[in-house]
Amino acid sequence: MKKTEKRKIKASTVVIRTAVCVLTALFILVGFILSGVAVINYGPSKTARDLFVISMLETSAAKFLATWYFSPEEIESIVSENAVVADEGSSDPNMISITPQTTDAEFTRQLLPVIIGTDDSDTVTDGLTQPEITTTAPETEPEIQDKHKDALSVTGDGLEIYDVSGPTYSGKMMVVHDPSRLFVGVCGDYSKDVPGKNLSSIARSYNATAAINGGGFEDKNGLGDGGTPIGLVITNGTLVYGDLNKKYEVIGFNKDNIFIVGTMTGQQALDAGIRDALSFSPILVMNGKASSVSGTGGGLNPRTAIGQRADGAVLLLVVDGRQASSLGATYADLIDIMLDYDAVNAANLDGGNSTGMYYNGSLVNKGLLQRGLPTCFIVR
């Protein structure tokens, strides 16, 4: 009996001591993190403080790391000093002239000799291509190829995928030559209060070639299921979510396959011939002019953006973040990337853990997870 009791006492003692050690370690770790945050927030570098605060405010679950240390008035001041301000109105569709289409075989025959280092177009055979898929003739491609030739990847279906990188980020840029292939995909019937679906699920439901995440959604305390969009949603010329008389930041395509960005009501969007659109912000580039950037130009976070070149080619951008290999990008970074790829108009989409680029059945970026989403931009 005595030996058994001693064993029980020793076992319980071990459990208690282990629990105390674990709790102590957690307490020290939390204290270390909060002390480090305090040093950043109250330290000598205003830029570091602003970058950290904005980055935390853009997250779903870590906002408290900023709001614990500053009053609402101080937070508002920091946000206003580190913002992107776009011009009012909407983009001018006349600045886009969509290049006549050609077959994918013709496009690949023109493009691949540049990549493989030969000018003899006869060396590229039809066997390298998939027939009957259309894309934009690459009249402006030599300049793009020269700037990004080391990262160019031809997919064989009218798409190109480039690696993008900067001091704090890495990601992917997809160029879709035929803008008529883009439309807004939805998770389901919003009137039935169904949860959102992740990017891969939505893309597969449309038998998509590619897709990126789209607009935002209600996400109180980071617990939203992605089923309720923020702003409007237009698919195939029909307003499926939003108010006809309310103003929104509209991001989408009109019936002429021209990418349109700007502030307008739901009714104005329909009257303007918008066929597929959603809402988010900020607008990054409008009519070839970059939006004004103050301070850090946003925090470092995963990002998604969409734009269009003057020849009609659509630019789909995702940047990974919150990882050791890629902390993330600011809005200012997105503007620089879009301008580098000759965007005439471009807009930011939902980011964070929603960020994703789908191609040929899987994700091509290194996102942390796939959240439920209400919308995405689909490439047929």
C-alpha positions as CSV (number, residue, x, y, z in Angstrom):
1,M,0.0,0.0,0.0
2,K,2.7,2.5,1.0
3,K,4.7,1.8,-2.2
4,T,1.5,2.4,-4.3
5,E,0.8,5.6,-2.5
6,K,4.3,6.8,-3.0
7,R,4.1,6.0,-6.7
8,K,0.8,7.9,-7.0
9,I,2.3,10.9,-5.2
10,K,5.4,10.9,-7.4
11,A,3.3,10.6,-10.6
12,S,1.0,13.5,-9.5
13,T,4.1,15.6,-8.5
14,V,5.6,15.0,-12.0
15,V,2.3,16.1,-13.6
16,I,2.1,19.3,-11.5
17,R,5.7,20.2,-12.0
18,T,5.4,19.6,-15.8
19,A,2.3,21.8,-15.9
20,V,4.0,24.6,-13.9
21,C,7.0,24.4,-16.2
22,V,4.9,24.6,-19.3
23,L,2.8,27.5,-18.0
24,T,5.9,29.3,-16.9
25,A,7.5,28.9,-20.3
26,L,4.3,30.2,-22.0
27,F,4.2,33.1,-19.6
28,I,7.8,34.0,-20.4
29,L,7.1,33.6,-24.1
30,V,4.0,35.8,-24.1
31,G,5.9,38.3,-22.0
32,F,8.8,38.3,-24.4
33,I,6.4,38.8,-27.4
34,L,4.5,41.6,-25.8
35,S,7.7,43.3,-24.6
36,G,9.0,43.1,-28.2
37,V,5.8,44.5,-29.5
38,A,6.0,47.3,-27.0
39,V,9.6,48.1,-28.1
40,I,8.4,48.3,-31.7
41,N,5.3,50.4,-30.8
42,Y,7.1,52.8,-28.5
43,G,10.6,52.6,-29.9
44,P,12.5,55.3,-31.7
45,S,11.5,54.3,-35.3
46,K,8.1,55.8,-36.3
47,T,8.3,53.9,-39.6
48,A,8.7,50.6,-37.9
49,R,5.9,51.4,-35.6
50,D,3.6,52.4,-38.4
51,L,4.5,49.3,-40.5
52,F,3.8,47.0,-37.6
53,V,0.5,48.6,-36.5
54,I,-0.9,48.7,-40.1
55,S,0.2,45.1,-40.6
56,M,-1.6,43.9,-37.5
57,L,-4.7,46.0,-38.2
58,E,-5.0,44.2,-41.6
59,T,-5.2,40.8,-39.9
60,S,-8.4,39.1,-38.7
61,A,-7.1,37.8,-35.3
62,A,-4.0,39.9,-34.4
63,K,-5.5,43.4,-34.4
64,F,-5.1,43.5,-30.6
65,L,-1.4,43.7,-30.9
66,A,-2.0,47.2,-32.2
67,T,-5.2,48.3,-30.4
68,W,-3.8,47.3,-26.9
69,Y,-1.1,49.9,-27.1
70,F,-2.9,52.8,-28.8
71,S,-6.1,54.7,-28.4
72,P,-8.7,54.7,-31.2
73,E,-7.7,58.3,-32.0
74,E,-4.0,57.3,-32.3
75,I,-4.9,54.3,-34.5
76,E,-7.0,56.5,-36.8
77,S,-4.0,58.9,-37.1
78,I,-1.6,56.1,-37.9
79,V,-3.9,54.7,-40.6
80,S,-4.5,58.1,-42.2
81,E,-0.8,58.7,-42.4
82,N,-0.1,55.4,-44.1
83,A,-2.8,55.1,-46.7
84,V,-3.4,54.8,-50.4
85,V,-5.8,57.4,-51.9
86,A,-7.2,56.8,-55.4
87,D,-8.7,59.4,-57.7
88,E,-12.5,59.6,-57.6
89,G,-14.7,58.5,-60.5
90,S,-14.0,55.5,-62.7
91,S,-11.5,54.3,-65.3
92,D,-11.7,55.3,-68.9
93,P,-12.5,52.3,-71.1
94,N,-11.1,54.1,-74.2
95,M,-7.6,53.7,-72.8
96,I,-7.8,50.0,-73.5
97,S,-7.6,48.6,-77.0
98,I,-8.0,44.8,-77.0
99,T,-5.6,43.2,-79.4
100,P,-7.2,40.9,-82.0
101,Q,-7.2,37.3,-81.0
102,T,-5.1,34.4,-82.5
103,T,-5.0,30.7,-81.9
104,D,-2.9,29.3,-79.1
105,A,-0.8,27.5,-81.6
106,E,0.1,30.7,-83.4
107,F,0.7,32.5,-80.1
108,T,3.1,29.7,-78.9
109,R,4.9,29.7,-82.2
110,Q,5.7,33.4,-81.8
111,L,6.5,33.3,-78.1
112,L,8.6,30.2,-77.5
113,P,11.5,31.0,-79.9
114,V,12.3,34.0,-77.6
115,I,12.4,31.7,-74.6
116,I,14.5,28.9,-76.1
117,G,16.9,31.3,-77.7
118,T,16.2,30.9,-81.4
119,D,14.6,33.1,-84.1
120,D,13.5,30.1,-86.2
121,S,9.8,29.9,-85.6
122,D,9.7,26.6,-87.6
123,T,11.4,24.8,-84.7
124,V,8.2,25.0,-82.6
125,T,5.7,22.4,-83.7
126,D,2.0,22.2,-83.3
127,G,2.5,19.2,-81.0
128,L,3.6,21.6,-78.2
129,T,0.3,23.3,-78.1
130,Q,-3.3,22.6,-77.2
131,P,-5.5,23.5,-80.2
132,E,-8.6,25.8,-80.4
133,I,-7.8,27.9,-77.3
134,T,-7.7,31.6,-78.0
135,T,-5.5,34.2,-76.6
136,T,-4.3,37.8,-77.4
137,A,-1.7,38.2,-80.0
138,P,1.5,39.2,-78.3
139,E,2.2,42.5,-80.0
140,T,3.5,44.0,-76.8
141,E,5.2,40.8,-75.6
142,P,8.9,41.5,-76.5
143,E,9.1,44.3,-74.0
144,I,7.5,42.2,-71.2
145,Q,9.7,39.2,-72.1
146,D,12.8,41.3,-71.9
147,K,12.0,42.7,-68.5
148,H,11.0,39.4,-67.0
149,K,12.6,36.8,-69.3
150,D,14.3,34.8,-66.4
151,A,11.0,34.2,-64.7
152,L,8.8,33.5,-67.8
153,S,6.8,30.2,-67.8
154,V,4.5,29.5,-70.7
155,T,1.6,27.2,-69.7
156,G,0.5,26.3,-73.3
157,D,-3.0,27.6,-72.8
158,G,-2.7,31.3,-73.4
159,L,-1.4,32.1,-69.9
160,E,2.0,33.1,-68.6
161,I,3.2,32.8,-65.0
162,Y,6.0,34.9,-63.7
163,D,7.8,34.9,-60.3
164,V,7.8,38.3,-58.6
165,S,10.0,39.2,-55.6
166,G,11.1,42.1,-53.5
167,P,13.0,42.7,-50.3
168,T,10.1,41.4,-48.2
169,Y,8.0,39.3,-50.5
170,S,7.7,36.7,-53.2
171,G,4.8,35.7,-55.3
172,K,3.3,35.0,-58.7
173,M,2.0,37.1,-61.6
174,M,-0.3,35.4,-64.2
175,V,-0.9,37.1,-67.5
176,V,-4.1,36.2,-69.3
177,H,-4.0,37.4,-72.8
178,D,-7.7,37.0,-73.6
179,P,-9.8,39.1,-71.1
180,S,-13.1,37.5,-72.3
181,R,-11.9,34.4,-70.3
182,L,-12.3,36.3,-67.0
183,F,-15.5,36.4,-64.9
184,V,-16.6,36.4,-61.3
185,G,-17.2,33.0,-59.7
186,V,-19.4,32.7,-56.6
187,C,-19.7,30.2,-53.7
188,G,-23.4,29.7,-54.1
189,D,-26.8,31.4,-53.6
190,Y,-26.2,34.2,-51.1
191,S,-29.9,34.3,-50.3
192,K,-29.7,30.8,-48.8
193,D,-27.1,31.8,-46.2
194,V,-24.6,29.1,-47.3
195,P,-21.0,29.2,-46.1
196,G,-18.2,30.2,-48.4
197,K,-16.0,27.7,-50.3
198,N,-12.3,27.7,-50.6
199,L,-10.7,28.9,-53.9
200,S,-10.0,25.4,-55.2
201,S,-13.5,24.3,-54.6
202,I,-15.1,27.3,-56.4
203,A,-12.6,27.0,-59.3
204,R,-13.4,23.3,-59.7
205,S,-17.1,23.9,-59.6
206,Y,-16.7,26.1,-62.8
207,N,-14.1,23.7,-64.4
208,A,-11.7,26.7,-64.3
209,T,-8.3,26.8,-65.9
210,A,-7.1,29.3,-63.3
211,A,-8.5,31.5,-60.5
212,I,-7.6,34.0,-57.8
213,N,-9.5,35.0,-54.7
214,G,-11.8,38.0,-55.0
215,G,-13.7,40.4,-52.7
216,G,-14.0,40.6,-49.0
217,F,-16.5,39.1,-46.6
218,E,-17.9,39.6,-43.2
219,D,-15.3,38.2,-40.8
220,K,-16.1,39.4,-37.2
221,N,-13.2,38.4,-34.9
222,G,-11.7,36.3,-37.7
223,L,-14.5,33.7,-37.4
224,G,-16.4,34.5,-40.6
225,D,-17.3,31.5,-42.9
226,G,-16.9,33.5,-46.1
227,G,-20.5,33.2,-47.1
228,T,-21.5,36.9,-46.9
229,P,-19.8,39.3,-49.3
230,I,-18.9,42.9,-48.5
231,G,-20.0,45.2,-51.2
232,L,-21.7,44.2,-54.5
233,V,-21.4,41.1,-56.7
234,I,-22.3,41.2,-60.3
235,T,-22.2,38.0,-62.4
236,N,-23.2,37.7,-66.1
237,G,-24.7,41.2,-66.0
238,T,-26.9,40.5,-63.0
239,L,-26.6,42.1,-59.5
240,V,-26.6,39.0,-57.2
241,Y,-25.6,40.9,-54.1
242,G,-25.6,44.5,-53.0
243,D,-27.9,47.6,-53.3
244,L,-28.7,49.4,-56.6
245,N,-28.6,52.8,-54.9
246,K,-25.5,52.3,-52.7
247,K,-22.0,53.4,-53.8
248,Y,-19.3,50.8,-53.9
249,E,-15.7,50.4,-55.1
250,V,-16.3,48.4,-58.2
251,I,-13.7,46.0,-59.7
252,G,-14.7,44.1,-62.8
253,F,-15.2,43.8,-66.5
254,N,-17.7,45.3,-68.8
255,K,-19.4,43.7,-71.8
256,D,-16.5,44.6,-74.0
257,N,-14.1,42.7,-71.7
258,I,-12.5,45.9,-70.5
259,F,-11.4,46.0,-66.9
260,I,-13.2,48.8,-65.0
261,V,-12.4,50.2,-61.6
262,G,-14.0,53.1,-59.7
263,T,-16.7,54.2,-57.4
264,M,-20.3,53.8,-58.5
265,T,-23.7,52.6,-57.3
266,G,-25.0,49.2,-58.2
267,Q,-27.4,50.8,-60.8
268,Q,-24.6,52.9,-62.3
269,A,-22.5,49.7,-62.7
270,L,-25.3,48.0,-64.5
271,D,-26.0,51.0,-66.7
272,A,-22.2,51.1,-67.6
273,G,-22.5,47.6,-68.9
274,I,-20.6,45.9,-66.2
275,R,-21.0,42.1,-66.7
276,D,-18.9,40.7,-63.8
277,A,-17.6,42.6,-60.8
278,L,-17.1,42.6,-57.0
279,S,-16.0,45.1,-54.4
280,F,-12.7,45.8,-52.6
281,S,-10.1,48.5,-52.2
282,P,-7.9,50.4,-52.6
283,I,-7.6,51.1,-56.4
284,L,-3.9,50.9,-57.2
285,V,-3.7,52.3,-60.7
286,M,-6.4,54.2,-62.7
287,N,-5.9,55.4,-66.2
288,G,-2.2,54.8,-66.1
289,K,-1.7,56.9,-63.0
290,A,-0.7,55.4,-59.7
291,S,-2.8,56.1,-56.6
292,S,-1.2,58.5,-54.0
293,V,0.7,56.7,-51.3
294,S,1.5,58.1,-47.9
295,G,3.8,56.7,-45.3
296,T,4.4,53.0,-45.5
297,G,1.7,52.5,-48.1
298,G,0.1,49.7,-46.0
299,G,1.4,46.9,-43.9
300,L,3.3,43.8,-44.8
301,N,0.8,41.0,-45.6
302,P,-0.2,38.5,-48.2
303,R,-1.8,40.3,-51.1
304,T,-3.9,39.7,-54.2
305,A,-4.5,42.2,-57.0
306,I,-5.9,42.4,-60.5
307,G,-5.1,44.7,-63.4
308,Q,-5.2,45.1,-67.2
309,R,-2.7,46.3,-69.8
310,A,-3.5,48.6,-72.7
311,D,-3.6,45.7,-75.1
312,G,-6.3,44.0,-72.9
313,A,-4.2,41.4,-71.2
314,V,-5.3,40.8,-67.6
315,L,-2.7,40.7,-64.8
316,L,-3.4,38.5,-61.8
317,L,-1.0,38.9,-58.9
318,V,-0.6,37.1,-55.6
319,V,2.0,37.8,-53.0
320,D,2.7,35.4,-50.1
321,G,3.2,36.7,-46.6
322,R,3.5,35.9,-42.9
323,Q,6.2,33.4,-43.6
324,A,10.0,33.4,-43.0
325,S,10.6,33.3,-46.8
326,S,8.0,36.1,-47.6
327,L,6.9,38.6,-44.9
328,G,4.4,40.2,-47.4
329,A,4.0,43.3,-49.5
330,T,2.6,46.8,-49.0
331,Y,0.1,48.4,-51.3
332,A,3.0,50.5,-52.5
333,D,4.7,47.3,-53.5
334,L,1.6,46.2,-55.5
335,I,1.5,49.5,-57.3
336,D,5.2,49.1,-58.3
337,I,4.6,45.6,-59.6
338,M,1.5,46.5,-61.6
339,L,3.3,49.4,-63.2
340,D,6.3,47.2,-63.9
341,Y,3.9,45.0,-65.8
342,D,2.4,48.0,-67.7
343,A,-1.0,48.0,-66.0
344,V,-3.3,50.8,-67.1
345,N,-5.8,50.0,-64.3
346,A,-5.3,47.8,-61.2
347,A,-7.0,47.2,-57.9
348,N,-6.3,45.4,-54.6
349,L,-8.4,42.4,-53.7
350,D,-8.9,40.6,-50.4
351,G,-5.6,39.4,-49.0
352,G,-4.3,37.7,-45.8
353,N,-5.2,34.1,-45.5
354,S,-7.6,34.4,-48.5
355,T,-4.7,35.0,-50.9
356,G,-4.4,32.2,-53.5
357,M,-3.7,31.5,-57.1
358,Y,-5.2,28.3,-58.6
359,Y,-3.9,26.8,-61.8
360,N,-4.5,23.4,-63.5
361,G,-6.0,21.8,-60.4
362,S,-3.9,23.1,-57.6
363,L,-2.5,26.3,-55.9
364,V,0.7,27.7,-57.3
365,N,1.5,30.1,-54.5
366,K,2.5,29.2,-50.9
367,G,-0.5,30.4,-49.0
368,L,-0.9,29.4,-45.3
369,L,-4.4,28.0,-45.7
370,Q,-7.5,28.2,-47.8
371,R,-10.4,30.1,-46.2
372,G,-14.0,30.0,-47.3
373,L,-14.7,32.7,-49.9
374,P,-17.8,34.3,-51.4
375,T,-16.2,35.3,-54.7
376,C,-13.2,34.8,-56.9
377,F,-12.0,35.8,-60.4
378,I,-12.2,32.7,-62.7
379,V,-10.3,32.1,-65.9
380,R,-12.2,29.8,-68.2
